[in-house]
Amino acid sequence: MSWFNKIENPNWPVLTFAVLLLAGVFALDLAIPLGVAGGVPYMAAVLLTLWASRRATLAIAVLASALTIFGFIFSPAGGELWQVLINRFIALFAIWVTTILIILRKKMEQDLYFTAQKVALHIEQSPLAFIEWNQNFEVTEWNRAATAIFGYSESEAIGQHVKDLILPADGVPQADEFWQPFMTRPGDSPSLNENITKDGRQITSEWFSTHSIDEQGEVTGGAALIHDITKRVRAEEALRDTSELNEKIIAESPIGIAIYDHTGRCIAANASVADMIGATQEQVLVANYNNIESWKESGLLDTAKKCIGLQNTERIEFEVLTSFGKQACYDCLFVPFRLHGEQHLLLMIDDISDRVEAAKALQESEALLEKAQTIARIGHWNLDAGTNEVTGSNFLYSLFGLERDASFVDNFIEIIHPDDRDRAASVIPKAMETREGWDIEFRVVLKDGLEKWVQSVGEVITDEHGKVVEMMGTVQDITERKQAEETLRVSEERTSAFIESASDGFILFDSELNVIEVNKATIKRFPPGTSKADIIGKNLLELNPALENSERYDDYLNVINTGNTFNVEDMAPGGQFGDLHVAIQAFKVGGGLGIINTDITERKRAEEALRRSLVEKEVLLKEIHHRVKNNLQIITSLLHLQAEGINDPAAISLLEESRSRVQAMALLHENLYNAGDLATIDTRDYVIKLTSYLSQTYNGSGRGFELLTKVDDLHLDIDTAIPLGLVINELVSNAFKYAYPEDDTVDKPIRVELIAMDSNRARLTVSDDGVGLEEGYDQKGSLGLELVQNLTEQLEGEITINRHQGTEFLIEFSTSPMGA
């Protein structure tokens, strides 16, 4: 506050001295003639007010002005009147100029003081740490935020080396060389640092540094504003992790998720939604729900529009037959939201087919449970061992046609078939004695004479002392099962007869690979005279010793151990009808192995005939390509001969261009003839041959062209390769002819690049460093360029011409077969 006090304090000693000085000067002015310098001493008193307040300065200035005037009036003249008058006027002017300058300076000092106080207050109250150090890196300023961030109090920090207070992430103090940049770094150049605080916490800080310079331009210290951005960095990392997690959750979510913009176009979709509707993500992304028929038919479109119109979340369940033939039930949730000022729609689809089926199954189960005693024909009962009271279900009584009364047990024993009565009646007494359950089948004869088979299953319930307290069980009508067993027995006999008479061989092994069953067709595969008895009981290795230690034998064992079936084709030598091609199917039967072998000899013969036919057709197709190539070579020769008989350079140039185009197609057919694959072209080999041919043609005139080629390993069909070859021919020929003037002696590079962009697109680049195309050349109707443009359209491509530093043609085109 001393500075401010100096500005605002009247400073009475200084003021008193100024007044005395004025009085002395005035007295001297009255006593002797001061002459021309009469007003100058009064200004000295005003200068003394530099050490007083502004009001004191103003008061002394007024007093000095009055005394200057009085001195002029009452002092003796020391010269000419007009000189004295001018002198006094100048003195008054000097007094007030000095006064004004002093007052303005004091105002500036006061403003500076308040500004400094505000800055100090801002620094002290700022959430940013403010640290200042001298040229020796000793801390001279340390605000409260610095204490909050780094943990050191102001008293601990002041005078300490900054490197001992602010440690890097590894905790090892940095050398002075590390801090030197902070003495010279501009304040608008933030830097990020990882630091360790006093209590060992690691923080991320953002630094804005500056430096101070003395009058000689020497750096006298540095300062930095430091922002603790640890929470922000951690939040950004958490947000990034959360965003990545959300993206992964959405991508991996079994729930189908799709987002549509205000026009109905899909702008995002995960794999699940595509799987649910039997499409690809690409197909989903290009769809507009306003044009999807299934949305219109199922009511989804109306729900979506209602959701957007009312700005409410809507939900709908619907059944649909997907494109892959699955009858599915989907739960669709429509959520409207705004993004970037536009209305969007979030669609979440959950396949609830299993849940719906489970709900239906539960309903059906409950319904079945209600009817279980009728449908399953099961009745349950309980016997209280203390009272001998029996309780049972309704079906228990209706099954046997008995009344629900105390005589049920006696009446039930009476209807048991006489041949089974003793065995069935002894079950309960024996269970009471042994405390063990039972499972028994017996017959009953109802009052109307109808005979039924029943199965009785029960258990004994005892208390903690082993005393029987209750018995419970079920009685099931198994008459139909018994009838089914008899039917099954007959069916098995029929199946056995069917297998026995089948044309395919069937052989059944036990778990040790011993034969337990074989049919006639299999027996015929063995040498003549072999009978079924000769095969039954023998081990697989006895029947076929060649299988020992073979992979096939391990495959058979694997079928028994895992149940995995396998199919294989093999030869069956030594059969009754000679060597056969057979298809073998091995599968698990019970704990053993079943093998079905089918005679596929005729099929193999047909496949061999087809293979030979394909080879013949490949040879024929190669010969066609060879002859086409030869015919095109003849055409190029004829064009060359025709050119030799013409003197018109323009006509010769046209014939040479035509010959070059024909040669490009001839090279293509030569490539197909020499290739192993007749369906696609080895583009790298073709382009290199074509450009080499053009180089030999145009470099033959002695011009020093340098042809640089870079071609990816592409395989194109002939419909794509022909127009591509013609485009390369036109562009490279034009580069050879027009890119470089005849008198140009510098290097003449011509570059050809053919790069695969993705699985369906490629980019052709033909460039040079020559004189370049003139503006508008591509619109003058050049035959070559028109041909290039037409061929580019045929390739479903786009052409771009760059004219800076020579000429560059960029053509992006489709590598898919035409019309695919």
Secondary structure, 3 states (H helix, E strand, C coil): CHHHHHHHCCCHHHHHHHHHHHHHHHHHHHHCCCHHHCCHHHHHHHHHHHHCCHHHHHHHHHHHHHHHHHHHHHCCCCCCHHHHHHHHHHHHHHHHHHHHHHHHHHHHHHHHHHHHHHHHHHHHHCCCEEEEEECCCEEEEECHHHHHHHCCCHHHHCCCEHHHHCEECCCCCCCHHHHCHHHHCCCCCCEEEEEECCCCCEEEEEEEEEEEECCCCCEEEEEEEEEECHHHHHHHHHHHHHHHHHHHHHHHCCCEEEEECCCCEEEEECHHHHHHHCCCHHHHHCCEHHHCHHHHHHCHHHHHHHHHHHCCCEEEEEEEECCCCCEEEEEEEEEEEEECCEEEEEEEEEECHHHHHHHHHHHHHHHHHHCHHHHCCEEEEEEECCCCCEEECHHHHHHHCCCCCCCHHHHHHHHECHHHHHHHHCHHHHHHHHCCCEEEEEEEECCCCCEEEEEEEEEEEECCCCCEEEEEEEEEECHHHHHHHHHHHHHHHHHHHHHHHCCCEEEEECCCCEEEEECHHHHCCCCCCCCHHHHCCCEHHHHCHHHCCCHHHHHHHHHHHHCCCEEEEEEECCCCCCCEEEEEEEEEECCEEEEEEEECHHHHHHHHHHHHHHHHHHHHHHHHHHHHHHHHHHHHHHHHHHHHCCCCHHHHHHHHHHHHHHHHHHHHHHHHHHCCCCCEEEHHHHHHHHHHHHHHHHHCCCCCEEEEEEECCCEEEHHHHHHHHHHHHHHHHHHHHHCCCCCCCCCEEEEEEEEECCCCEEEEEEEECCCCCCCCHHHCCCHHHHHHHHHHHHCCCEEEEECCCCEEEEEEEECCCCCC
